[in-house]
C-alpha cells in the first residue's frame, strides 16, 4: 500500500515544519540545514 501524491506532500510539509523548528533551536546545525534543503527541493520538484 503506497502513498498518494497528496499524502506524500503532506508528509514532506510536516517534516519541513519540524526541521525548521529544529533550526530555530540550533541554527548552525549543518545536517539539519541540509535535510531542510533536500525536503524543500522535493516539494519544488513535484
C-alpha positions in Angstrom: 0.0 0.0 0.0 1.6 3.2 -1.2 1.0 6.9 -0.5 -0.9 9.2 -2.8 0.9 12.3 -4.0 -1.2 14.4 -1.6 -0.2 12.2 1.3 3.4 12.4 0.3 3.3 16.2 0.1 1.7 16.4 3.5 4.4 14.2 5.0 7.1 16.4 3.4 5.4 19.6 4.7 5.1 18.2 8.2 8.7 17.1 8.1 9.8 20.6 6.9 7.9 22.3 9.8 9.8 20.0 12.3 13.1 20.7 10.6 12.5 24.4 10.7 11.6 24.3 14.4 14.9 22.4 15.0 16.8 25.1 13.0 15.3 27.8 15.3 16.9 25.9 18.3 20.2 25.1 16.6 20.6 27.4 13.5 24.2 26.3 12.9 23.4 22.6 12.6 24.6 21.8 9.0 22.9 18.4 8.9 19.5 19.9 9.7 20.1 22.7 7.1 21.0 20.1 4.5 17.9 18.0 5.3 15.7 21.1 5.1 17.1 21.9 1.7 16.6 18.4 0.4 13.0 18.3 1.7 12.2 21.7 0.2 13.6 20.6 -3.2 11.3 17.5 -3.0 8.3 19.8 -2.8 9.5 22.1 -5.6 10.2 19.1 -7.9 6.7 17.8 -7.6 
